[in-house]
């Protein structure tokens, strides 16, 4: 599944499947900043979003 559509549309529901329009479930949460950095680096996302 691609998140490109959700990243372009700020009003997209992140818990609604863009393909099937059904609910998504959160299956994990990363809270360790080091792990998050490794994942973002792997995805070539260098600038973290501003909260």
DSSP file (Angstrom, degrees, kcal/mol; ACC not computed):
  #  RESIDUE AA STRUCTURE BP1 BP2  ACC     N-H-->O    O-->H-N    N-H-->O    O-->H-N    TCO  KAPPA ALPHA  PHI   PSI    X-CA   Y-CA   Z-CA
    1    1 A X              0   0    0      0, 0.0     2,-0.4     0, 0.0    16,-0.0   0.000 360.0 360.0 360.0 138.1    0.0    0.0    0.0
    2    2 A X        -     0   0    0      1,-0.1     3,-0.2     4,-0.0     4,-0.2  -0.774 360.0-161.6-100.4 143.9    1.3    3.4   -0.9
    3    3 A X     >  +     0   0    0     -2,-0.4     4,-2.2     1,-0.1     5,-0.2   0.287  65.8 104.7-102.1   9.0    0.9    6.5    1.4
    4    4 A X  H  > S+     0   0    0      1,-0.2     4,-1.5     2,-0.2     5,-0.2   0.901  78.6  50.6 -58.1 -43.5    1.6    8.9   -1.4
    5    5 A X  H  > S+     0   0    0      1,-0.2     4,-1.3     2,-0.2    -1,-0.2   0.892 110.9  48.8 -63.1 -39.4   -2.1    9.9   -1.8
    6    6 A X  H  4 S+     0   0    0      1,-0.2     6,-0.3     2,-0.2    -1,-0.2   0.862 108.2  53.9 -69.3 -34.6   -2.4   10.6    1.9
    7    7 A X  H  < S+     0   0    0     -4,-2.2    -1,-0.2     1,-0.2    -2,-0.2   0.805 111.0  46.5 -71.3 -26.4    0.8   12.7    2.0
    8    8 A X  H  < S+     0   0    0     -4,-1.5     2,-0.7    -5,-0.2    -1,-0.2   0.727 109.8  57.5 -84.5 -22.4   -0.6   14.9   -0.8
    9    9 A X    ><  -     0   0    0     -4,-1.3     3,-1.8    -5,-0.2    -1,-0.2  -0.894  63.4-169.0-113.3 104.2   -4.0   15.3    0.8
   10   10 A X  T 3  S+     0   0    0     -2,-0.7    -1,-0.1     1,-0.3    -4,-0.1   0.665  88.2  56.8 -66.9 -13.5   -3.8   16.8    4.3
   11   11 A X  T 3  S+     0   0    0      2,-0.1    -1,-0.3    -3,-0.1     2,-0.1   0.372  78.7 119.3 -97.6   3.9   -7.5   15.9    4.8
   12   12 A X  S <  S-     0   0    0     -3,-1.8     2,-0.7    -6,-0.3     6,-0.0  -0.441  70.9-118.1 -69.8 142.0   -7.1   12.2    4.1
   13   13 A X    >   -     0   0    0      1,-0.1     3,-1.6    -2,-0.1    -1,-0.1  -0.728  18.0-155.6 -81.6 115.7   -8.0    9.9    7.0
   14   14 A X  T 3  S+     0   0    0     -2,-0.7    -1,-0.1     1,-0.3     4,-0.1   0.654  92.4  54.3 -69.5 -12.8   -4.8    8.0    8.0
   15   15 A X  T 3  S+     0   0    0      2,-0.1     9,-2.5     8,-0.0     2,-0.5   0.152  92.1  85.8-105.7  19.2   -6.9    5.2    9.4
   16   16 A X  B <  S-A   23   0A   0     -3,-1.6     2,-0.3     7,-0.2     7,-0.2  -0.982  83.6-120.5-121.0 124.0   -9.0    4.6    6.3
   17   17 A X     >  -     0   0    0      5,-3.5     4,-2.2    -2,-0.5     5,-0.1  -0.441  15.8-153.1 -63.5 120.7   -7.7    2.3    3.6
   18   18 A X  T  4 S+     0   0    0     -2,-0.3    -1,-0.2     1,-0.2   -15,-0.0   0.748  92.9  44.7 -68.5 -21.4   -7.4    4.4    0.4
   19   19 A X  T  4 S+     0   0    0      3,-0.1    -1,-0.2     1,-0.1    -2,-0.1   0.903 130.2  18.3 -87.4 -45.3   -7.8    1.2   -1.7
   20   20 A X  T  4 S-     0   0    0      2,-0.1    -2,-0.2     3,-0.0     3,-0.1   0.485  91.0-131.5-108.3  -5.9  -10.7   -0.6    0.0
   21   21 A X     <  +     0   0    0     -4,-2.2     2,-0.2     1,-0.2    -3,-0.1   0.754  65.4 126.2  59.3  26.8  -12.2    2.4    2.0
   22   22 A X        -     0   0    0     -5,-0.1    -5,-3.5     1,-0.1    -1,-0.2  -0.650  68.7 -81.0-107.0 169.1  -12.3    0.2    5.1
   23   23 A X  B     -A   16   0A   0     -7,-0.2     2,-0.3    -2,-0.2    -7,-0.2  -0.401  38.8-144.7 -71.6 144.4  -10.8    0.9    8.5
   24   24 A X        -     0   0    0     -9,-2.5     2,-0.4    -2,-0.1    -1,-0.0  -0.740  10.2-138.0-101.6 156.5   -7.1    0.3    9.2
   25   25 A X        -     0   0    0     -2,-0.3     2,-0.6    -9,-0.0    -9,-0.0  -0.936  14.4-124.0-116.4 139.4   -5.7   -1.0   12.5
   26   26 A X        +     0   0    0     -2,-0.4     3,-0.1     1,-0.2   -11,-0.0  -0.712  31.9 174.2 -77.2 121.5   -2.6    0.2   14.2
   27   27 A X        +     0   0    0     -2,-0.6     2,-0.3     1,-0.3    -1,-0.2   0.584  61.6   7.0-108.5 -13.5   -0.4   -2.9   14.7
   28   28 A X        -     0   0    0      2,-0.0     2,-0.4     0, 0.0    -1,-0.3  -0.983  55.1-153.1-161.8 158.5    2.7   -1.3   16.1
   29   29 A X        -     0   0    0     -2,-0.3     2,-0.6    -3,-0.1    -3,-0.0  -0.999  13.2-145.0-136.1 131.7    4.1    2.0   17.4
   30   30 A X        +     0   0    0     -2,-0.4    -2,-0.0     1,-0.1     3,-0.0  -0.868  27.7 161.4 -98.6 120.4    7.7    3.1   17.3
   31   31 A X        +     0   0    0     -2,-0.6     2,-0.6     5,-0.0    -1,-0.1   0.563  46.8  94.7-113.7 -14.5    8.7    5.2   20.3
   32   32 A X    >>  -     0   0    0      1,-0.2     4,-2.1     2,-0.0     3,-0.5  -0.714  66.1-149.0 -81.3 116.7   12.5    4.8   20.3
   33   33 A X  H 3> S+     0   0    0     -2,-0.6     4,-2.4     1,-0.2    -1,-0.2   0.816  95.8  57.1 -56.7 -32.4   13.9    7.8   18.4
   34   34 A X  H 3> S+     0   0    0      2,-0.2     4,-2.1     1,-0.2    -1,-0.2   0.914 107.6  46.9 -65.4 -42.3   16.8    5.8   17.1
   35   35 A X  H <> S+     0   0    0     -3,-0.5     4,-2.3     2,-0.2    -2,-0.2   0.913 111.7  51.2 -65.2 -43.0   14.5    3.2   15.5
   36   36 A X  H  X S+     0   0    0     -4,-2.1     4,-2.7     1,-0.2     5,-0.2   0.918 109.5  50.6 -61.1 -43.8   12.4    6.0   13.9
   37   37 A X  H  X S+     0   0    0     -4,-2.4     4,-2.6     1,-0.2    -1,-0.2   0.904 109.6  50.5 -61.1 -42.3   15.6    7.6   12.5
   38   38 A X  H  X S+     0   0    0     -4,-2.1     4,-2.2     2,-0.2    -1,-0.2   0.921 112.4  46.7 -62.6 -44.0   16.7    4.3   11.0
   39   39 A X  H  X S+     0   0    0     -4,-2.3     4,-1.7     2,-0.2    -2,-0.2   0.931 113.8  47.4 -64.4 -46.4   13.4    3.7    9.4
   40   40 A X  H  <>S+     0   0    0     -4,-2.7     5,-3.0     1,-0.2    -2,-0.2   0.892 111.8  50.6 -63.9 -39.3   13.2    7.2    8.0
   41   41 A X  H ><5S+     0   0    0     -4,-2.6     3,-1.4    -5,-0.2    -1,-0.2   0.907 108.5  52.4 -63.8 -41.1   16.7    7.0    6.7
   42   42 A X  H 3<5S+     0   0    0     -4,-2.2    -1,-0.2     1,-0.3    -2,-0.2   0.852 110.6  48.0 -61.9 -34.9   15.9    3.7    5.0
   43   43 A X  T 3<5S-     0   0    0     -4,-1.7    -1,-0.3    -5,-0.1    -2,-0.2   0.349 116.3-117.1 -86.8   5.9   12.9    5.4    3.3
   44   44 A X  T < 5 +     0   0    0     -3,-1.4     2,-0.8     1,-0.2    -3,-0.2   0.848  67.0 143.9  58.0  37.8   15.1    8.3    2.2
   45   45 A X      < +     0   0    0     -5,-3.0    -1,-0.2     1,-0.2    -2,-0.1  -0.900  15.1 165.0-105.0 102.5   13.0   10.7    4.3
   46   46 A X        +     0   0    0     -2,-0.8     2,-0.7     1,-0.2    -1,-0.2   0.788  56.7  62.0 -93.9 -29.4   15.6   13.2    5.6
   47   47 A X  S    S-     0   0    0     -7,-0.1    -1,-0.2     3,-0.0     3,-0.1  -0.870  77.9-142.5-103.2 112.3   13.5   16.0    6.9
   48   48 A X        -     0   0    0     -2,-0.7    -2,-0.0     1,-0.1     2,-0.0  -0.388  31.4 -97.3 -68.3 150.0   11.2   15.1    9.7
   49   49 A X        -     0   0    0      1,-0.1     2,-0.5    -2,-0.1    -1,-0.1  -0.331  36.2-114.9 -65.6 148.8    7.8   16.7    9.7
   50   50 A X              0   0    0      1,-0.1    -1,-0.1    -3,-0.1    -3,-0.0  -0.748 360.0 360.0 -87.0 126.7    7.3   19.8   11.9
   51   51 A X              0   0    0     -2,-0.5    -1,-0.1     0, 0.0    -2,-0.0   0.475 360.0 360.0 -79.9 360.0    4.8   19.1   14.6
